[in-house]
Amino acid sequence: MEPRLHLMTNDLGAELGKRFADVSLGITRSALPRSTQELVMLRASQINGCGFCVDLHTKTAAAAGESAVRLHLVAAWRRSTVFTGAERAALALAEEGTRIADAHPGVSDETWAGVREHYDEEQSTALVYLVAMINAANRLGVIAHHEGGSLPSTGLA
């Protein structure tokens, strides 16, 4: 399948892409651990079926030293023993924040309490923005037909 649209090849797309990247850079530079960021982006991308983002975040996390076992188990994190309590709280928020439209009641008080148990105000803010931004990126990729599998597996960290 060919991409429907190359989002960065026109003036408006380039301008909007720059703004999008600026928000993402702020999240990346936050105190939220980078490994947690990658796990959250991978899980939301799996749920949304964005092959490009699953490919990107799997390879980026691996290049940064994330283990293959943990990457393979992100989709089944609730039934896995390899994630910390903080990572589990972040993954729960990613799932509930991603599945809002699936007749899900939104982010539960229990999930939010778990986030606040492990993350301070700045980290929680970064996490909320991260979930929103990866969902937006997934939608852009799926709508435009950006597929996974063509990204190099080195040099992404």
BAFI-3210 file (N, C-alpha, C; in Angstrom, 3 decimals, decimal comma, padded with zeros to 6 digits):
// residues 157
n [1|2|3|4|5|6|7|8|9|10|11|12|13|14|15|16|17|18|19|20|21|22|23|24|25|26|27|28|29|30|31|32|33|34|35|36|37|38|39|40|41|42|43|44|45|46|47|48|49|50|51|52|53|54|55|56|57|58|59|60|61|62|63|64|65|66|67|68|69|70|71|72|73|74|75|76|77|78|79|80|81|82|83|84|85|86|87|88|89|90|91|92|93|94|95|96|97|98|99|100|101|102|103|104|105|106|107|108|109|110|111|112|113|114|115|116|117|118|119|120|121|122|123|124|125|126|127|128|129|130|131|132|133|134|135|136|137|138|139|140|141|142|143|144|145|146|147|148|149|150|151|152|153|154|155|156|157]
n.u [000,848|000,623|001,628|-000,952|-000,618|002,043|002,910|004,684|005,461|004,432|003,875|002,068|001,861|004,532|004,813|002,865|003,850|006,269|005,356|004,080|006,279|007,666|006,118|006,396|009,153|009,363|008,144|009,916|012,167|011,403|011,148|010,083|010,850|012,743|012,582|010,082|008,507|008,884|007,744|005,065|004,376|004,699|002,727|000,269|000,391|000,249|-002,384|-003,803|-003,160|-001,112|001,231|003,633|004,340|004,531|006,680|008,674|008,831|009,444|011,942|013,380|013,308|014,681|017,194|017,943|018,499|016,482|015,103|014,484|012,609|010,962|009,945|008,511|006,563|004,991|002,428|001,048|001,203|-000,194|-000,251|002,314|005,570|007,659|007,613|007,866|006,137|005,646|005,894|003,769|001,608|001,808|001,404|-001,218|-002,555|-001,976|-003,412|-006,116|-006,423|-006,154|-008,230|-010,618|-012,720|-013,816|-016,158|-015,247|-014,985|-013,262|-010,347|-009,815|-010,398|-008,834|-006,692|-005,617|-004,854|-002,802|-000,956|-000,338|000,786|003,282|004,415|005,457|004,077|005,057|006,011|003,627|002,150|003,688|003,263|000,478|000,335|001,967|000,459|-001,711|-000,374|000,866|-001,357|-002,455|-000,374|-000,494|-002,993|-002,536|-000,619|-002,055|-004,267|-002,922|-001,728|000,863|003,174|004,650|007,918|009,887|011,785|015,151|017,015|018,948|020,598|018,540|018,161]
n.v [-001,170|002,130|005,261|007,600|010,275|012,478|013,938|015,994|017,351|019,683|023,212|023,835|021,358|021,027|023,186|022,590|020,120|020,908|022,299|020,210|018,581|020,239|020,135|017,423|017,318|018,756|016,942|014,780|015,890|016,103|015,088|012,585|009,215|008,120|005,474|004,706|006,448|005,408|002,834|003,485|004,852|002,780|000,937|002,381|002,741|000,095|-000,552|001,247|000,346|001,352|000,769|002,015|003,572|001,581|000,139|002,180|002,903|000,476|-000,085|002,218|002,022|-000,418|000,280|002,028|000,344|-001,210|-004,341|-007,253|-009,041|-007,453|-005,666|-007,413|-008,181|-005,963|-005,736|-007,511|-006,633|-006,589|-009,200|-009,876|-010,038|-008,299|-005,538|-002,478|-001,083|001,631|001,751|000,093|001,610|003,777|002,453|001,568|004,024|004,817|002,886|003,293|006,003|005,908|004,310|005,744|006,276|003,790|003,091|003,108|004,025|006,171|007,489|005,781|006,434|004,831|004,133|006,696|007,318|005,456|006,458|008,929|008,016|007,172|009,147|012,559|015,939|017,251|015,049|013,604|015,392|015,388|012,735|012,652|014,447|012,998|010,650|011,824|012,965|010,753|009,341|011,155|011,177|008,495|008,475|010,256|008,751|006,380|007,359|008,535|006,323|005,387|002,960|000,313|-001,236|-000,409|001,146|001,768|-000,354|000,624|003,414|005,030|005,929]
n.w [000,000|-000,893|000,538|001,217|001,447|001,823|004,560|005,136|002,868|001,902|002,383|004,530|005,850|006,640|008,413|010,400|011,207|012,375|014,639|015,970|016,454|018,201|020,579|021,137|021,572|023,952|025,697|025,487|026,665|029,275|032,775|032,780|032,533|029,731|028,799|029,744|028,270|025,669|025,956|026,487|024,126|022,295|023,195|022,885|020,119|019,227|020,010|018,396|015,898|014,278|012,125|011,291|013,550|015,544|014,525|014,532|017,347|018,572|017,467|018,219|021,002|021,349|020,306|022,260|024,294|025,396|026,390|024,359|025,383|027,072|025,163|023,526|025,297|025,843|024,713|026,265|028,879|031,302|032,080|032,650|034,166|033,963|034,133|035,931|038,818|038,341|035,538|034,853|035,750|033,984|031,542|031,912|031,960|029,345|027,868|028,745|028,143|025,418|024,538|024,767|022,949|022,566|023,914|026,409|029,815|030,089|031,720|034,598|038,122|039,704|038,011|037,586|040,200|040,510|038,660|039,884|042,205|041,418|039,830|039,709|039,585|037,224|035,716|035,465|033,955|031,595|030,873|030,356|028,177|026,449|025,926|024,590|022,368|021,080|020,316|018,498|016,588|015,762|014,523|012,395|010,975|010,337|008,855|006,685|005,613|006,390|006,593|008,582|008,867|007,121|008,315|009,372|011,645|013,314|014,845|015,743|018,301]
ca.u [000,000|001,369|001,086|-001,930|-000,194|003,297|002,463|005,693|005,941|003,843|004,175|001,225|002,276|005,828|004,590|002,166|004,787|007,219|004,641|003,889|007,601|008,021|005,455|007,039|010,478|009,141|007,883|011,171|013,100|010,841|011,707|009,483|011,910|012,656|012,129|008,635|007,932|008,860|006,761|003,734|004,133|004,543|001,431|-000,808|000,503|-000,289|-003,840|-004,320|-002,822|-000,227|002,430|004,807|004,724|004,979|008,025|009,554|009,061|010,128|013,350|013,984|013,498|015,744|018,467|018,268|018,854|015,332|015,243|013,508|011,539|010,022|009,265|007,530|005,497|004,214|001,021|000,463|001,861|-000,970|000,023|003,766|006,267|008,885|007,417|007,806|004,858|005,516|005,630|002,412|000,694|001,885|000,769|-002,664|-003,018|-001,903|-004,540|-007,395|-006,445|-006,255|-009,509|-011,740|-013,815|-014,298|-017,153|-014,513|-015,390|-012,182|-009,305|-010,433|-009,760|-007,804|-005,526|-005,022|-004,179|-001,543|-000,041|000,098|001,627|004,622|004,919|005,161|003,221|005,656|006,017|002,231|001,805|004,364|002,603|-000,818|000,609|002,520|-000,654|-002,446|000,446|001,064|-002,632|-002,539|000,588|-001,040|-004,076|-001,918|000,000|-003,067|-005,026|-002,051|-001,206|002,296|003,314|005,862|008,765|010,925|012,737|016,377|016,956|020,020|020,752|017,295|018,082]
ca.v [000,000|003,381|006,343|008,470|011,656|012,720|015,069|017,048|017,819|020,966|024,249|023,700|020,140|021,281|024,086|021,845|019,108|021,578|022,552|018,888|018,155|021,066|019,565|016,136|017,584|019,114|015,694|014,023|016,549|016,118|014,139|011,259|008,359|007,867|004,100|004,726|007,121|004,476|001,775|004,085|005,100|001,479|000,341|003,116|002,458|-001,251|-000,470|002,003|-000,319|002,173|-000,022|002,878|003,949|000,371|-000,089|003,233|002,877|-000,770|000,054|003,262|001,464|-001,428|000,989|002,665|-000,698|-001,957|-005,764|-007,855|-009,645|-006,403|-005,159|-008,415|-008,321|-004,735|-005,998|-008,337|-006,132|-006,921|-010,602|-009,997|-009,699|-007,578|-004,096|-001,912|-000,492|002,910|001,461|-000,462|002,745|004,525|001,644|001,606|005,325|004,785|002,104|003,939|007,254|005,579|003,641|006,593|006,156|002,408|002,963|003,001|005,154|007,140|007,093|005,507|007,028|003,883|004,308|008,000|007,210|004,746|007,406|009,919|007,327|006,958|010,289|013,884|016,798|017,439|013,766|013,289|016,277|014,841|011,475|012,970|014,974|011,906|009,811|012,598|013,163|009,511|009,031|012,019|010,672|007,255|008,806|010,788|007,647|005,454|008,055|008,757|005,007|005,206|001,582|-000,093|-002,235|000,138|001,943|001,043|-000,761|001,237|004,857|005,724|006,387]
ca.w [000,000|-000,975|001,380|000,577|001,570|002,530|005,355|005,292|001,566|001,518|003,383|005,709|006,539|007,286|009,552|011,445|011,685|013,271|015,909|016,568|016,937|019,358|021,757|021,390|022,137|025,349|026,427|025,503|027,594|030,625|033,747|032,586|031,976|028,288|028,573|029,960|027,104|024,535|026,230|026,336|022,695|021,655|023,542|022,204|018,689|019,026|020,113|017,257|014,647|013,457|011,853|011,257|014,923|016,236|014,003|015,039|018,789|018,897|017,087|019,037|022,352|021,272|020,124|023,545|025,250|025,918|026,079|023,453|026,189|027,476|023,972|023,095|026,294|026,024|024,371|027,332|030,085|032,507|032,398|032,587|035,409|033,631|034,205|037,277|039,185|037,640|034,121|034,767|035,888|032,728|030,497|032,164|031,484|027,883|027,354|029,012|027,397|023,995|024,247|025,153|021,984|022,511|024,977|027,671|030,665|030,238|032,654|035,900|039,302|040,150|037,148|037,873|041,505|040,256|038,017|040,861|043,189|040,873|039,060|040,257|038,757|035,894|035,016|035,131|032,835|030,413|030,537|029,742|026,845|025,650|025,468|023,590|021,165|020,329|019,671|017,317|015,602|015,227|013,603|011,187|010,245|009,805|007,807|005,529|005,191|006,627|007,051|009,272|008,249|006,263|009,075|009,766|013,040|014,100|014,728|016,048|019,695]
c.u [000,894|000,780|000,112|-001,406|001,134|003,102|003,446|006,132|005,256|004,055|003,352|001,637|003,597|005,654|003,912|003,068|005,815|006,579|004,445|005,201|008,034|007,392|006,137|008,426|010,371|008,901|009,184|012,147|012,599|011,528|011,069|010,530|011,676|012,161|010,613|007,940|007,815|007,831|005,342|003,421|003,947|003,168|000,284|-000,793|000,006|-001,815|-004,438|-003,986|-001,967|001,091|003,695|005,282|005,156|006,412|009,014|009,859|009,672|011,621|014,063|014,273|014,630|017,110|018,913|018,547|017,700|015,443|014,135|012,336|010,507|009,265|008,196|006,347|004,674|002,736|000,307|001,002|001,118|-000,692|001,516|004,390|007,458|008,769|007,296|006,399|004,616|005,202|004,216|001,364|000,649|001,209|-000,750|-003,248|-003,010|-003,096|-005,866|-007,522|-006,578|-007,639|-010,749|-012,941|-014,412|-015,309|-016,490|-014,905|-014,321|-011,132|-009,937|-009,695|-008,640|-006,520|-004,841|-004,286|-002,845|-000,508|000,526|000,948|003,078|005,243|004,519|004,332|003,772|005,641|004,601|001,754|002,419|003,670|001,260|-000,614|001,149|001,410|-001,450|-001,660|000,651|-000,239|-002,833|-001,594|000,088|-002,134|-003,532|-001,342|-001,001|-003,853|-004,201|-001,455|000,312|002,486|004,637|006,663|009,906|011,981|013,989|016,314|018,099|020,005|019,504|017,247|018,523]
c.v [001,234|004,402|007,189|009,899|011,688|014,037|016,225|017,663|019,088|021,950|024,092|022,471|020,336|022,167|023,348|020,764|019,693|021,832|021,246|018,407|018,964|020,529|018,249|016,310|017,976|017,886|014,900|014,590|016,579|015,083|012,754|010,360|008,030|006,450|004,003|005,385|006,151|003,361|002,288|004,308|003,796|000,900|001,062|002,819|001,066|-001,216|000,191|001,386|000,517|001,433|000,812|003,199|002,736|000,065|000,910|003,067|001,563|-000,624|001,119|002,736|000,433|-000,757|001,678|001,638|-001,476|-003,415|-006,256|-008,451|-008,596|-005,845|-006,130|-008,497|-007,050|-004,976|-006,795|-007,911|-006,497|-008,347|-010,892|-009,538|-008,774|-006,054|-003,638|-001,395|000,823|002,692|000,919|000,647|003,555|003,761|001,603|002,925|005,366|004,032|002,819|005,264|007,048|005,044|004,455|006,382|004,753|002,122|002,714|004,197|006,231|006,606|006,959|006,227|006,129|004,029|005,636|007,979|006,483|005,640|008,363|009,301|007,277|008,190|011,606|014,695|016,962|016,140|013,362|014,135|015,751|013,565|011,720|013,519|013,888|011,020|010,544|012,699|011,869|009,078|009,892|011,526|009,382|007,537|009,392|009,657|006,706|006,108|008,188|007,460|004,906|003,847|001,347|-001,067|-001,684|000,951|001,130|000,689|-000,202|002,740|005,643|006,296|007,816]
c.w [000,000|-000,007|000,571|000,465|002,315|003,276|005,433|003,961|001,073|002,667|004,653|006,519|007,279|008,515|010,702|012,041|012,643|014,629|016,683|017,183|018,153|020,640|022,129|022,009|023,609|026,210|026,572|026,531|029,035|031,510|033,653|031,928|030,501|027,996|028,760|028,770|025,930|024,740|026,021|024,859|021,932|021,942|022,860|020,705|018,354|019,020|018,871|015,909|013,715|013,260|011,848|012,671|015,751|015,819|014,604|016,524|019,269|018,623|017,913|020,436|022,355|021,140|021,411|024,641|025,847|025,485|025,151|024,235|026,569|026,273|023,486|024,043|026,513|025,741|025,452|028,696|031,359|032,979|032,346|033,901|035,187|033,709|035,644|037,565|038,469|036,160|033,933|034,883|034,584|031,594|030,678|031,675|029,960|027,299|027,548|028,265|025,906|023,645|024,633|024,232|021,919|023,605|026,323|028,528|030,827|031,186|034,038|037,022|039,814|039,323|037,439|039,206|041,354|039,605|039,058|041,982|042,728|040,204|039,709|039,253|037,339|035,090|034,611|033,959|031,544|029,941|029,853|028,331|025,917|025,091|024,384|022,279|020,379|019,669|018,430|016,219|014,964|014,205|012,302|010,336|009,618|008,670|006,538|004,973|005,308|007,285|007,760|008,453|007,426|007,007|009,400|011,250|013,873|013,908|015,059|017,445|019,822]
res [m|e|p|r|l|h|l|m|t|n|d|l|g|a|e|l|g|k|r|f|a|d|v|s|l|g|i|t|r|s|a|l|p|r|s|t|q|e|l|v|m|l|r|a|s|q|i|n|g|c|g|f|c|v|d|l|h|t|k|t|a|a|a|a|g|e|s|a|v|r|l|h|l|v|a|a|w|r|r|s|t|v|f|t|g|a|e|r|a|a|l|a|l|a|e|e|g|t|r|i|a|d|a|h|p|g|v|s|d|e|t|w|a|g|v|r|e|h|y|d|e|e|q|s|t|a|l|v|y|l|v|a|m|i|n|a|a|n|r|l|g|v|i|a|h|h|e|g|g|s|l|p|s|t|g|l|a]
***
